[in-house]
Amino acid sequence: MENEAKRQGRADCLIRSKSSTLPPSLELSLSLSPLRLVPFCIEPVLLVCCHEQTNQAWNRQPPSRAAHTASQTIFSLLSNTMGLGSGVRLRRFADKLAVDHEPGLSTAQLMLTNHDLKPVEPERRQWRSWNFVGFWIADCFNMNTLMISSTMITSGLSWWQSWLCVWIGYAIAAAFICATGRIGAMYHISFPVVNRASFGIWGSLWPVLNRVAMACIWYGTQSYIGGECVYLMIRSIWKSWDRDTIPNTFSADSGTTTADWVSFFIFWLLSLPALWFPVHKIRHLFTVKAYFVPFAAIAFLVWAVVRAGGLGPIISQPSTLSGSALAWAFVSGIMSSIANFATLVVNDPDFSRFARKPSDALWSQLLTIPTGFAVTSFIGIIVSSSSAVIYGGSPLWNPLDLLERFLDDGGSAQRFGVFVIALAFALAQLGTNIAANSVSAGTDMTALFPRYLTIRRGGYICAIIGLAMCPYTLLTSSNQFTTYLSAYSVFLSSIAGVMVSDYYFVRKGYLEVKELYDARNTGPYYYTYGVHWRAYVAYISGILINVVGFAGAVGRTVPQGATYIYNLNFFCGFIVSSGVYWLLCKVSPIPACSERWMEVGDLIDDVRLAYETSEGDEVEDVDQGKGREKGFGDAVRAV
């Protein structure tokens, strides 16, 4: 009691030293002694705050109501103070999670940039032409590419018709890749930042979220296929590892078994350490994959041809289709090849930004993509066709099913061969998952939460989502697999259409890089509350033209014309969205455009993103009118 009296006296002295007159409300509150619950070390700060606020309440309101308001103020401050410890701990934890950033950034800018989002510095631009060649050779050798070409055989096309579809489809995809990749190679910025020019500073988050979702789904799908490779590796050593004999805890229509799911989890778990390495260093993994996997794939091809009695019986199989059915199956084969690249078309800047110069990312990609994927697809086509010759019946659309039959038929030598080929394909899945999915998802996630996410953290989040989304449901049949491929092309083709139209036809290659990180409403890419309505009108237009046909693809009855349009979904979405965007920008011009072709990325070595001083801003504002009209001033100032 004596100590409480002393503490109460000190509190009264402190308040009276601040003001000679004490409001009755504060005297009432002190008589109730709520401060006895608070450690004396925080009483001075708390009492001063109480005194200021209760004085204001007393002067503004009648005595009776002022007393009540002042008492509430004190108790509110006390409650907040009692939770001070947990709040500090939470803030410290958040500070530990926060990533490094350039000093001097505003709160809004911290939502727009971090080290992984800012333009790539010259010392990190390490990708040469041969690195891109190795990247795509490594990427093309994966089971997904083999499956896509195999589905063309199961749909009724002959081997040469399927291979022609592959050449045409991947050549078109390569052109799209180079179109979007040049933006990253020229200005050394990633897909989320490129998108800010067309969709707006904040409007770009929705396309980025779309790309992240597709990357996570693909990560899970590729991991499950990798799990099938692990299943074959384990079964090559212990044949008792059999999905038909091991007790199954999954339902019959789930699309998986206990043995398959455990194999999938093993592949997923062993992939996690590979996600740790930064983007500019993973090129060595692609180099190893580019040497090992092609030899294993060719060995599989030779094995299948020998088992089938040579190429003669394989290539002599005719197409089972004719007339318009054959024509549309051919178109579908081309579109499946393009759909396999739909995600990479929009986010190729995530990789091309590491190029030393734009030409390093041009011819290397334009020539390697169709050639590499055509060679891989040829293996898938011949292997799928050989399955019908070897075992009879319909061709197998999943080459791993044929590999498993080889395992069941042979002895120890065949088991060793299956193990080596399955190991190579597992490595192929790992490399593809990193290149096309985890890095892409991680890069794009940094745009969603740049203050707390890096490419590495985003990659691990992608892996967790890929595990949780039950990818085996997408691989139950070839028809379901191709339907899924076509479905997400609808959304990504509209994004690509807006991006390409904005850079090549509207802005004519001119970007103000520093302004892409500017959250102020005076910035040229802020548009309307940070959202570019013209881009969204074009984006939705590109989706709407395919919506009816998509309903038909999932089982609804729709007009035949809508089905034909949907069969060309990527082209329709791209052309409509790019055309509508260009037209809207002509009718309602946008800022930061050039009247002639002008790429100024080679002038930018390092961009300081922090806002300038008020004096500098005044100079900048004066220069903006002239610079944007001429299409050069802002780029020089951004250096």
Order of alpha helices (4+ residues) and beta strands (2+ residues): alpha-alpha-alpha-alpha-alpha-alpha-alpha-alpha-alpha-alpha-alpha-alpha-alpha-alpha-alpha-alpha-alpha-alpha-alpha-alpha-alpha-alpha-alpha-alpha-alpha-alpha-alpha-alpha
